[in-house]
Amino acid sequence: MTNEFNQAQFQERAKAVLNGNWRKGYTVPSPRLYPFQWNWDAGFVALGLAHFAPERAIQEIRSMFAGQWANGMLPHINFHRRDPDYFPGPDVWRTDGIPGSPEGLATSGITQNPVFGFILERISGLPLGGTPHWNDFLKEIVPKVVAFHRYLYTRRDPGNEGLVYTEHCWEVMDDSPIWDPVLSQIDLSHARDVSRLRKDTHFVARSQRPTHENYRHYIYLVDLYADLHYEDGAIAEKSPFLVQDVLFNSILVRSNLGIIRLAKKIGLNVSDIEVWNAKTVAAIHGKLWSEKAGIFLDFDLRNQRVLPAKTVGGLMPLFAGVCSPAQVSRLTENLRTAFVKSEKWKLCPSTAASEPGFEALKYWRGPIWVNVNWMLWHGLQSQGCAELAERVKRETLELIHNYGMWEYFDARPAVEGGARRGLGADEFSWTAALYLDWMSNSRPFGR
């Protein structure tokens, strides 16, 4: 009875987080650190809202797509209002007046992991999905998601390989060690020192946030793209950061599948998405799989090299459902060994513990993220790895129950230097949203 009471209590707590972070039509990721609407956050938030506030779930998605550019690009931030306590804000991005940017809404000029295809598919399996109102909404929103995917394939795949490139760390896993070889080759001699402009370290300990040096790289890229007026061809020609990322492309495949199924439901022709998706699946296998490492690895398109860091992103073809049995075996072996130093660690650190770039407390360089574990659980379940999937889910829920709705968590046990404490921003929206989905809908994708 106690467990049932606690579960109910925590579900109410998760709802309270989402209610507290609601801002008249959209949800902020956290009350202090992230005061605007973020792209993939909005997708996960909408899923959580669909369980108890369905009209707000629809509003959340509409609000995000209000920032969509005419070319289909869905920005990673919508600045629905001004806030002096955030950097970099609209004045840094300089997207006002860029042809095709939305009128009356400032946005960033880059995108983020394309989650809305699979989010809409999952919501369609909830009670909201069985209503005429939701079906009408799908007719409105699915074409916009399709336009976003078409943007990615036509503007971000110059070699027509089926692999979309990312042009900024913030599009995927911000300060992951994956990017270190790429960032280290960027000439910062003319880059701004933005250490005094940062606001994030006012709210979160510096040990948990990217370094000043990395921030100089991030803003250098923003300044470059703004100077190029966010013209995709110019960026592809001049940017030092063009990476075919495993996580991004795996999420794209999973969302393609969702969109293909939903498009058929509403009578929308997406045969081009089907062709592109098949090409992406083949390219993930043919280009991003490393037989030597037993994991999928990113590819630096600018410098034509494999990026060797093992991260949780390299496991995400499990979520896409595209792995062979032999690859599943190698991936789960890595999950059990390279990612943790003992059975006492929690799964799954964002960077393998065996990596030189692993840092237990720092953002995407080590800590556990609930949204990634949620996707990993789905992937492991769909590939028949039920026992390991349940371990990921159980240990994630334990962290939430013990510490609350944090942005990310220490994976280490206390006896090995960790405290399994919550890290980053507190009252974090997608942690609360995916907690609700896990507790309210135990059906994994593909089942």
Secondary structure in CASP SS format (residue, H / E / C, confidence):
PFRMAT SS
TARGET T0000
AUTHOR 0000-0000-0000
METHOD secondary structure of the structure
MODEL  1
M C 1.00
T H 1.00
N H 1.00
E H 1.00
F H 1.00
N H 1.00
Q H 1.00
A H 1.00
Q H 1.00
F H 1.00
Q H 1.00
E H 1.00
R H 1.00
A H 1.00
K H 1.00
A H 1.00
V H 1.00
L H 1.00
N H 1.00
G H 1.00
N C 1.00
W E 1.00
R C 1.00
K C 1.00
G C 1.00
Y C 1.00
T E 1.00
V C 1.00
P C 1.00
S C 1.00
P C 1.00
R C 1.00
L C 1.00
Y C 1.00
P C 1.00
F C 1.00
Q E 1.00
W E 1.00
N H 1.00
W H 1.00
D H 1.00
A H 1.00
G H 1.00
F H 1.00
V H 1.00
A H 1.00
L H 1.00
G H 1.00
L H 1.00
A H 1.00
H C 1.00
F C 1.00
A C 1.00
P H 1.00
E H 1.00
R H 1.00
A H 1.00
I H 1.00
Q H 1.00
E H 1.00
I H 1.00
R H 1.00
S H 1.00
M H 1.00
F H 1.00
A C 1.00
G C 1.00
Q C 1.00
W C 1.00
A C 1.00
N C 1.00
G C 1.00
M C 1.00
L C 1.00
P C 1.00
H C 1.00
I E 1.00
N E 1.00
F E 1.00
H C 1.00
R C 1.00
R C 1.00
D C 1.00
P C 1.00
D C 1.00
Y C 1.00
F C 1.00
P C 1.00
G C 1.00
P H 1.00
D H 1.00
V H 1.00
W H 1.00
R C 1.00
T C 1.00
D C 1.00
G C 1.00
I C 1.00
P C 1.00
G C 1.00
S C 1.00
P C 1.00
E C 1.00
G C 1.00
L C 1.00
A E 1.00
T E 1.00
S C 1.00
G C 1.00
I C 1.00
T C 1.00
Q C 1.00
N C 1.00
P C 1.00
V C 1.00
F H 1.00
G H 1.00
F H 1.00
I H 1.00
L H 1.00
E H 1.00
R H 1.00
I H 1.00
S H 1.00
G C 1.00
L C 1.00
P H 1.00
L H 1.00
G H 1.00
G H 1.00
T C 1.00
P H 1.00
H H 1.00
W H 1.00
N H 1.00
D H 1.00
F H 1.00
L H 1.00
K H 1.00
E H 1.00
I H 1.00
V H 1.00
P H 1.00
K H 1.00
V H 1.00
V H 1.00
A H 1.00
F H 1.00
H H 1.00
R H 1.00
Y H 1.00
L H 1.00
Y H 1.00
T H 1.00
R H 1.00
R C 1.00
D C 1.00
P C 1.00
G C 1.00
N C 1.00
E C 1.00
G C 1.00
L C 1.00
V C 1.00
Y E 1.00
T E 1.00
E C 1.00
H C 1.00
C H 1.00
W H 1.00
E H 1.00
V C 1.00
M C 1.00
D C 1.00
D C 1.00
S C 1.00
P H 1.00
I H 1.00
W H 1.00
D H 1.00
P H 1.00
V H 1.00
L H 1.00
S C 1.00
Q C 1.00
I C 1.00
D C 1.00
L C 1.00
S C 1.00
H C 1.00
A C 1.00
R C 1.00
D C 1.00
V C 1.00
S C 1.00
R C 1.00
L C 1.00
R C 1.00
K C 1.00
D H 1.00
T H 1.00
H H 1.00
F C 1.00
V C 1.00
A C 1.00
R H 1.00
S H 1.00
Q H 1.00
R C 1.00
P C 1.00
T C 1.00
H H 1.00
E H 1.00
N H 1.00
Y H 1.00
R H 1.00
H H 1.00
Y H 1.00
I H 1.00
Y H 1.00
L H 1.00
V H 1.00
D H 1.00
L H 1.00
Y H 1.00
A H 1.00
D H 1.00
L C 1.00
H C 1.00
Y C 1.00
E C 1.00
D H 1.00
G H 1.00
A H 1.00
I H 1.00
A H 1.00
E H 1.00
K H 1.00
S C 1.00
P C 1.00
F C 1.00
L C 1.00
V E 1.00
Q E 1.00
D C 1.00
V H 1.00
L H 1.00
F H 1.00
N H 1.00
S H 1.00
I H 1.00
L H 1.00
V H 1.00
R H 1.00
S H 1.00
N H 1.00
L H 1.00
G H 1.00
I H 1.00
I H 1.00
R H 1.00
L H 1.00
A H 1.00
K H 1.00
K H 1.00
I H 1.00
G C 1.00
L C 1.00
N C 1.00
V C 1.00
S H 1.00
D H 1.00
I H 1.00
E H 1.00
V H 1.00
W H 1.00
N H 1.00
A H 1.00
K H 1.00
T H 1.00
V H 1.00
A H 1.00
A H 1.00
I H 1.00
H H 1.00
G H 1.00
K H 1.00
L H 1.00
W E 1.00
S E 1.00
E C 1.00
K C 1.00
A C 1.00
G C 1.00
I E 1.00
F E 1.00
L C 1.00
D E 1.00
F E 1.00
D E 1.00
L C 1.00
R C 1.00
N C 1.00
Q C 1.00
R E 1.00
V E 1.00
L E 1.00
P C 1.00
A C 1.00
K C 1.00
T E 1.00
V H 1.00
G H 1.00
G H 1.00
L H 1.00
M C 1.00
P H 1.00
L H 1.00
F H 1.00
A H 1.00
G C 1.00
V C 1.00
C C 1.00
S C 1.00
P H 1.00
A H 1.00
Q H 1.00
V H 1.00
S H 1.00
R H 1.00
L H 1.00
T H 1.00
E H 1.00
N H 1.00
L H 1.00
R H 1.00
T H 1.00
A C 1.00
F C 1.00
V C 1.00
K C 1.00
S C 1.00
E C 1.00
K C 1.00
W C 1.00
K C 1.00
L C 1.00
C C 1.00
P C 1.00
S C 1.00
T E 1.00
A C 1.00
A C 1.00
S C 1.00
E C 1.00
P C 1.00
G C 1.00
F C 1.00
E C 1.00
A C 1.00
L C 1.00
K C 1.00
Y H 1.00
W H 1.00
R H 1.00
G C 1.00
P C 1.00
I E 1.00
W C 1.00
V H 1.00
N H 1.00
V H 1.00
N H 1.00
W H 1.00
M H 1.00
L H 1.00
W H 1.00
H H 1.00
G H 1.00
L H 1.00
Q H 1.00
S H 1.00
Q C 1.00
G C 1.00
C C 1.00
A H 1.00
E H 1.00
L H 1.00
A H 1.00
E H 1.00
R H 1.00
V H 1.00
K H 1.00
R H 1.00
E H 1.00
T H 1.00
L H 1.00
E H 1.00
L H 1.00
I H 1.00
H H 1.00
N H 1.00
Y H 1.00
G C 1.00
M C 1.00
W C 1.00
E C 1.00
Y E 1.00
F E 1.00
D C 1.00
A C 1.00
R C 1.00
P C 1.00
A H 1.00
V H 1.00
E H 1.00
G C 1.00
G C 1.00
A C 1.00
R C 1.00
R C 1.00
G E 1.00
L E 1.00
G C 1.00
A C 1.00
D C 1.00
E C 1.00
F C 1.00
S H 1.00
W H 1.00
T H 1.00
A H 1.00
A H 1.00
L H 1.00
Y H 1.00
L H 1.00
D H 1.00
W H 1.00
M H 1.00
S H 1.00
N C 1.00
S C 1.00
R C 1.00
P C 1.00
F C 1.00
G C 1.00
R C 1.00
END
